Amino acid sequence: MNLFSPLTVGALELRNRLVMAPLTRSRSGRSGVPGPLVTEHYRQRASLGLIVSEGTYPSHAGQGFPGQPGLVTDEQLAGWSKVTQAVHEEGGRIFAQVMHAGRVTHEAITGGFPVVGPSAIAIDGLTRTYEGKLAYPVPHELSGDELKGVIGEFVRASRNAITAGFDGVELHGANGYLLHEFLSPASNERNDGYGGSPENRARFVAEVVAAVAAEIGAERVGIRVSPEHNIQGALETDAADVRATYASLLKTIAPLNLAYLSILHQDPTGSLVQDLRAWFAGPLLLNSGFGIVTTRDEAMALMADGHADAVVVGRPAIANPDLVRRWQEDLPLNAPDPLTFYTDGAAGYTDYPALAS
């Protein structure tokens, strides 16, 4: 298995096994409309086997941070249509990551829409809003009927993504956002059919996945998870509970034959990750861990040892629009500038140089 060989995920053939991670870049303004700068950013990186977009909100209540793009309004979809067209013109493939922030937001970000979650438990900390840093609020605990509405938001956003020209969607079940909040016993203290046991905590996520797959086709749907990430209050510290929760989720959705499973974990070759792969029984995309830079050598080893079907990278893709060529030919890399990760404008976004041919 070679990092630079083709890979089939769902109905798509990717020209290599390097995947661009979903990367928050906050360049879409208060309207959430991706403009020409966003289009150029993704176009530059189209040589990667698959681009997964930054997290896009499926409803105004699901917006997690300033400058985040959405999949809600006609203007947002028109902006994304230009992005997907540019990527396709360069021969690339692109999935939209559909992300509901859940309780990881504030009404000063959502435009007054209530902050929601599986339980009325606030995150301890501050979030950056249009009005400055504010404490996370106590979220409204979603009722059973409201959960059906949220599933509908995921379905509509996924359909909108296909309308806008995306090749598929990745459902964001990681990093402490809404779907992950249901999986974690620290953020989910419900006593109905969506809380308590590992099977119950996995139920809502499985229902979202099934509904989206039924709407746009399972071959166009991937899911990203980050078990034991312990971020933004979605703590998962009991190894046995983690294993039971994710086993239930993956065994439930495995018969759908999704396009792929993407796992973010600091031990990608360990028994938990490899068991998740076996339970899913489909293509596995591996990301070695949030905040840890994946190197060329690590990516090559993951493929050579058969631990994954593709490798997901973040910061190397930010700083090197031609990362595939640089890694394939073992050429020097540009260094990413963290000070420009979440700013406005082209600096640190579209001005990283590609190598001269």
C-alpha positions in Angstrom: 0.0 0.0 0.0 1.5 3.3 -1.1 0.7 6.8 0.0 0.7 8.0 -3.6 -1.5 5.2 -5.1 -5.2 5.6 -5.9 -7.9 4.8 -3.4 -11.6 4.1 -3.8 -13.9 5.7 -1.2 -17.5 5.1 -1.8 -18.2 6.0 -5.5 -15.0 8.0 -5.8 -11.5 7.1 -6.9 -8.9 9.4 -5.2 -5.7 9.9 -7.1 -3.6 9.5 -3.9 -4.1 8.7 -0.2 -3.2 12.1 1.3 -6.3 13.8 2.7 -6.5 17.4 3.8 -7.9 17.6 7.3 -10.9 19.8 8.1 -9.2 23.0 9.2 -10.9 26.0 10.8 -9.7 29.1 9.1 -12.4 31.7 9.8 -12.3 33.5 6.5 -16.0 33.6 5.6 -17.2 36.7 7.5 -20.3 37.2 9.5 -22.5 36.0 6.6 -20.8 32.6 6.5 -20.3 33.0 2.7 -17.1 31.6 1.3 -15.7 34.1 -1.1 -12.9 34.3 -3.8 -10.2 34.0 -1.2 -11.7 30.7 0.2 -12.1 29.5 -3.4 -8.4 30.1 -4.1 -7.3 28.4 -0.9 -9.0 25.2 -1.8 -8.1 25.3 -5.5 -4.4 25.5 -4.6 -4.6 22.3 -2.6 -6.6 20.2 -5.2 -3.7 17.8 -5.8 -4.4 16.2 -2.5 -6.4 13.0 -2.9 -9.3 14.4 -1.0 -10.0 17.8 0.6 -12.3 17.8 3.6 -13.6 21.3 4.1 -13.5 23.3 7.3 -16.4 22.6 9.5 -19.6 24.1 8.1 -22.7 24.7 10.2 -26.0 23.0 9.3 -28.2 25.6 11.0 -27.6 29.0 12.6 -27.9 27.4 16.0 -25.1 25.1 15.0 -22.5 27.8 14.3 -19.5 27.5 16.5 -17.2 30.5 15.9 -16.9 33.8 14.1 -16.1 33.6 10.4 -17.3 30.1 10.0 -19.0 29.2 6.7 -22.4 27.6 6.6 -24.5 25.3 4.4 -27.8 27.1 5.1 -28.4 30.2 2.9 -28.5 30.5 -0.9 -25.6 32.9 -0.7 -23.5 30.3 1.2 -24.3 27.6 -1.3 -23.5 29.9 -4.2 -20.1 30.6 -2.6 -19.4 26.9 -2.1 -20.4 26.1 -5.7 -17.5 28.3 -6.8 -15.2 26.5 -4.4 -16.2 23.0 -5.6 -16.0 24.0 -9.3 -12.5 25.3 -8.8 -11.3 22.1 -7.1 -12.9 19.9 -9.7 -11.4 22.0 -12.5 -8.0 21.1 -11.0 -8.9 17.4 -10.9 -9.5 17.3 -7.1 -12.2 15.8 -4.9 -13.8 17.6 -2.0 -16.2 16.6 0.9 -18.0 19.2 3.1 -17.6 18.6 6.8 -21.0 19.1 8.4 -20.5 20.3 11.9 -23.0 21.3 14.6 -21.2 23.0 17.4 -23.7 22.0 20.1 -22.8 23.6 23.3 -19.4 24.9 22.0 -20.7 28.3 21.0 -22.6 31.4 22.4 -25.7 33.3 21.4 -23.3 36.1 20.4 -22.1 33.8 17.7 -25.3 32.1 16.6 -27.1 35.4 16.2 -29.4 34.9 19.2 -30.3 31.3 18.4 -30.3 29.2 21.6 -27.2 27.1 22.4 -28.1 23.4 22.6 -26.7 20.2 23.8 -27.5 16.7 25.0 -27.7 17.9 28.6 -27.8 21.3 30.4 -24.1 21.2 31.3 -21.9 24.2 30.3 -18.3 24.0 29.3 -15.9 25.6 31.8 -14.2 28.3 29.9 -14.4 31.2 27.5 -15.2 31.4 23.8 -14.3 34.1 21.2 -17.3 35.9 19.9 -18.0 38.9 17.8 -18.3 40.8 21.1 -15.1 39.5 22.6 -14.4 36.6 24.9 -17.5 35.4 26.8 -18.2 32.5 29.1 -19.8 29.4 27.6 -23.6 29.4 28.5 -25.5 26.5 29.9 -27.0 24.8 26.8 -30.7 24.0 26.4 -31.1 20.3 26.7 -32.6 19.0 23.5 -36.0 17.2 23.8 -36.8 14.0 21.9 -38.8 16.0 19.4 -36.1 18.6 19.1 -33.6 15.8 18.3 -35.6 14.9 15.2 -35.3 18.5 14.1 -31.6 18.5 14.5 -31.4 15.3 12.4 -33.3 17.2 9.8 -30.7 20.0 9.9 -27.9 17.6 9.2 -30.0 16.1 6.3 -30.8 19.4 4.7 -27.2 20.7 5.0 -25.9 17.4 3.5 -28.3 17.8 0.6 -27.3 21.4 0.2 -23.6 20.3 0.1 -24.4 18.0 -2.8 -26.4 20.8 -4.5 -23.3 23.0 -4.2 -21.1 20.5 -6.0 -19.4 18.7 -3.1 -18.5 15.0 -3.8 -19.9 14.0 -0.4 -20.0 15.0 3.3 -18.1 14.2 6.4 -20.2 14.2 9.6 -18.3 15.7 12.4 -18.5 13.4 15.4 -15.2 14.6 17.0 -13.5 17.4 18.9 -16.3 17.9 21.5 -19.0 19.2 19.2 -22.6 18.1 19.2 -22.3 14.5 18.0 -19.3 13.9 20.2 -21.2 15.5 23.1 -23.8 12.7 22.9 -21.0 10.0 22.9 -19.2 11.4 26.0 -20.7 10.5 29.5 -19.3 13.9 30.8 -21.5 16.0 28.5 -24.4 13.5 28.1 -26.2 12.8 31.4 -29.6 12.1 29.8 -31.9 9.4 31.3 -33.9 8.7 28.2 -33.0 6.5 25.2 -30.2 8.8 24.2 -28.2 8.7 27.4 -26.9 6.4 30.1 -25.5 3.2 28.5 -22.9 3.3 25.8 -25.5 2.0 23.3 -27.9 4.8 24.2 -25.2 7.5 24.0 -24.3 6.2 20.5 -27.9 6.2 19.3 -28.3 9.8 18.2 -25.0 9.8 16.2 -26.1 6.5 14.5 -29.5 8.0 13.6 -27.9 11.1 12.1 -25.6 9.0 10.0 -28.4 6.8 8.8 -30.7 9.7 7.9 -27.9 11.5 5.9 -27.0 8.3 4.1 -30.6 7.7 3.2 -30.8 11.2 1.8 -27.7 11.5 -0.3 -26.4 7.9 -0.5 -24.1 6.2 1.9 -21.3 6.2 -0.7 -21.2 10.0 -0.3 -20.9 10.0 3.5 -18.0 9.7 5.8 -17.8 10.2 9.6 -15.0 11.6 11.8 -14.5 10.6 15.4 -11.9 11.3 18.1 -12.3 8.9 20.9 -10.3 9.7 24.1 -9.5 13.2 22.7 -10.8 14.7 26.0 -11.3 18.2 24.5 -13.9 20.9 25.2 -15.3 19.0 28.1 -16.3 15.9 26.1 -14.2 13.7 28.4 -13.8 10.0 27.7 -11.5 8.6 30.5 -12.9 5.1 31.1 -11.2 2.9 28.5 -13.9 0.2 28.8 -16.7 2.7 28.3 -15.0 4.2 25.3 -14.6 0.8 23.7 -18.2 -0.1 24.3 -19.5 3.2 23.1 -17.6 3.3 19.8 -18.1 -0.4 19.2 -21.9 0.2 19.4 -21.7 3.1 17.0 -19.5 1.5 14.4 -21.3 -1.9 14.5 -24.6 -0.1 14.0 -23.5 2.0 11.0 -21.2 -0.6 9.4 -24.0 -2.2 7.4 -24.6 1.2 5.7 -21.3 0.8 3.8 -20.2 4.5 4.2 -17.5 6.0 2.1 -15.0 6.1 5.0 -14.3 6.4 8.7 -11.8 9.1 9.8 -10.2 8.7 13.2 -8.3 11.4 15.1 -6.2 9.7 17.8 -2.8 10.1 19.3 -2.1 6.3 19.0 -3.2 5.5 15.5 -1.6 2.0 15.5 -3.0 1.0 18.9 -5.5 -1.7 19.6 -8.5 0.7 20.0 -8.1 2.4 16.6 -7.4 -0.8 14.8 -10.5 -2.4 16.5 -12.6 0.5 15.4 -11.3 -0.1 11.9 -12.3 -3.8 12.1 -15.8 -2.9 13.4 -16.4 -0.4 10.7 -15.1 -2.7 7.9 -14.5 0.1 5.4 -11.8 2.5 4.3 -10.0 4.1 7.3 -8.5 7.6 7.2 -6.0 8.2 10.0 -5.1 11.4 11.7 -2.4 11.0 14.4 -3.7 13.6 16.8 -4.9 17.1 17.3 -2.0 19.5 17.9 0.6 16.9 16.6 2.1 17.5 13.2 2.1 14.4 11.0 5.4 14.0 9.3 6.2 12.4 6.0 8.0 9.5 7.6 5.0 8.8 9.9 2.6 9.0 7.0 4.7 6.7 4.9 5.0 4.2 7.8 1.3 4.1 8.5 0.7 3.1 4.9 3.6 0.7 4.5 2.5 -1.1 7.7 -1.1 -1.3 6.6 -2.5 0.6 9.5 -4.7 2.9 7.4 -6.1 3.3 3.9 -5.2 7.0 3.8 -3.5 9.6 6.0 -5.2 12.9 7.1 -2.9 15.9 7.5 -3.5 19.5 8.7 -0.6 21.9 9.2 1.6 20.5 6.4 -1.4 21.1 4.0 -1.9 24.6 5.3 1.7 25.6 4.5 2.3 23.6 1.4 -0.4 23.7 -1.3 1.8 21.3 -3.3 2.3 18.9 -0.4 1.8 15.8 -2.5 4.7 16.6 -4.8 6.9 17.7 -1.9 6.3 14.5 0.0 6.5 12.3 -3.1 9.9 13.7 -4.1 11.0 14.3 -0.4 11.5 18.0 -1.0 11.7 20.8 1.7 8.5 22.1 3.3 7.2 25.6 4.0 6.7 26.1 7.8 3.2 27.1 8.8 2.6 30.4 10.7 0.2 29.8 13.6 -0.4 33.5 14.0 -2.3 33.5 10.8 -4.4 30.4 11.3 -7.6 32.3 12.4 -7.0 35.8 11.0 -8.6 37.5 8.0 -7.0 37.9 4.6 -4.6 36.2 2.3 -1.6 36.2 4.7 -0.9 32.6 5.8 -3.8 31.4 3.7 -3.2 31.7 0.0 0.3 33.1 0.0 2.3 30.0 0.8 4.4 29.4 -2.3 4.4 26.2 -4.3 7.7 25.0 -5.6 8.8 26.1 -9.1 8.2 23.3 -11.7 
